[in-house]
Amino acid sequence: MIAFPLAQQVTQGFRPFWQPLPVWNYWYLLLLPLCAGVSIIYKSIKCREMRQVPREAAEIFVMIILGMAIAAGVLLALVRVMENK
């Protein structure tokens, strides 16, 4: 009998770290909820009033995303320079 991977996964259930979810086509989009969660949790611990949290969490969220984009650009440029040598 031929076993299909999807049928095995459905019958066995999800096993984290053994069979990761197939997200290789859009893995970079997972950065957005990760940064949102980190910024909201960090600012809700640091702010004195919860009124401040949404605005300050949005600011730090944008700073994290811009920092990651700049780092990606620098690394891409470095790879391109090293490829030409």
KOLGUNU-865449 format. One record per residue (C-alpha): residue in one letter; chain; x, y, z. Coordinates in pm, 1 decimal, decimal comma, always signed. Layout:
BEGIN
residu;chaine;u;v;w
a;A;X;Y;Z .
...
//
This chain:
BEGIN
residu;chaine;u;v;w
m;A;+0,0;+0,0;+0,0 .
i;A;+133,1;+345,7;-92,7 .
a;A;+133,0;+594,1;+192,9 .
f;A;+82,2;+958,7;+110,4 .
p;A;+262,2;+1218,2;+327,3 .
l;A;-51,5;+1430,1;+372,8 .
a;A;-258,4;+1128,5;+477,5 .
q;A;+10,3;+1031,3;+728,1 .
q;A;+20,8;+1382,1;+868,3 .
v;A;-356,2;+1392,1;+913,1 .
t;A;-368,7;+1054,3;+1084,9 .
q;A;-64,1;+1115,9;+1304,8 .
g;A;-132,3;+1479,0;+1384,7 .
f;A;+107,9;+1770,0;+1389,5 .
r;A;+448,7;+1697,5;+1543,0 .
p;A;+642,4;+2022,0;+1599,5 .
f;A;+1017,5;+2009,8;+1521,9 .
w;A;+977,4;+1667,0;+1358,6 .
q;A;+757,1;+1774,5;+1070,0 .
p;A;+761,3;+2153,4;+1040,1 .
l;A;+471,0;+2327,2;+870,1 .
p;A;+527,4;+2391,8;+498,3 .
v;A;+582,8;+2768,3;+504,4 .
w;A;+892,6;+2797,0;+282,6 .
n;A;+715,7;+3015,0;+24,0 .
y;A;+610,4;+3286,8;+268,4 .
w;A;+832,8;+3245,1;+575,7 .
y;A;+939,5;+3612,4;+570,8 .
l;A;+578,0;+3718,3;+640,2 .
l;A;+598,2;+3543,4;+978,1 .
l;A;+825,1;+3829,8;+1085,2 .
l;A;+522,3;+4062,4;+1108,9 .
p;A;+325,8;+3880,8;+1384,4 .
l;A;+650,5;+3806,4;+1568,3 .
c;A;+748,9;+4175,0;+1575,2 .
a;A;+394,1;+4278,2;+1667,2 .
g;A;+388,2;+4037,7;+1960,2 .
v;A;+730,3;+4142,6;+2085,7 .
s;A;+650,3;+4513,6;+2061,7 .
i;A;+310,7;+4484,9;+2231,8 .
i;A;+441,1;+4271,2;+2516,8 .
y;A;+750,4;+4485,3;+2567,9 .
k;A;+556,3;+4810,9;+2571,9 .
s;A;+281,2;+4675,9;+2796,6 .
i;A;+550,1;+4594,0;+3053,1 .
k;A;+737,2;+4925,2;+3018,5 .
c;A;+451,4;+5180,3;+2990,2 .
r;A;+300,9;+5333,1;+3303,2 .
e;A;-48,4;+5362,5;+3152,1 .
m;A;-212,5;+5118,9;+2912,9 .
r;A;-336,7;+5416,0;+2707,0 .
q;A;+18,6;+5462,8;+2580,8 .
v;A;+71,0;+5103,5;+2470,2 .
p;A;-89,0;+5104,7;+2120,5 .
r;A;+94,5;+5415,7;+1999,3 .
e;A;+431,4;+5320,0;+2144,6 .
a;A;+396,9;+4957,1;+2035,8 .
a;A;+325,5;+5075,4;+1680,8 .
e;A;+636,6;+5294,9;+1691,0 .
i;A;+864,2;+5015,9;+1807,8 .
f;A;+699,8;+4775,0;+1559,3 .
v;A;+789,5;+5008,3;+1271,3 .
m;A;+1143,2;+5054,1;+1406,0 .
i;A;+1194,9;+4676,8;+1426,9 .
i;A;+1063,7;+4620,6;+1072,8 .
l;A;+1277,7;+4905,3;+933,6 .
g;A;+1582,1;+4770,9;+1117,0 .
m;A;+1525,6;+4424,6;+971,8 .
a;A;+1477,4;+4569,0;+621,9 .
i;A;+1798,7;+4771,1;+648,6 .
a;A;+1987,8;+4467,4;+778,9 .
a;A;+1851,2;+4257,9;+489,9 .
g;A;+1958,6;+4522,3;+239,7 .
v;A;+2309,8;+4542,6;+384,9 .
l;A;+2345,6;+4164,9;+384,8 .
l;A;+2215,1;+4143,6;+27,4 .
a;A;+2468,9;+4404,2;-83,2 .
l;A;+2745,7;+4215,6;+96,9 .
v;A;+2649,1;+3889,9;-74,1 .
r;A;+2641,3;+4059,4;-414,4 .
v;A;+2988,1;+4210,0;-354,5 .
m;A;+3127,9;+3874,8;-243,0 .
e;A;+2975,7;+3696,8;-546,8 .
n;A;+3159,6;+3927,8;-786,1 .
k;A;+3502,5;+3858,6;-638,7 .
//
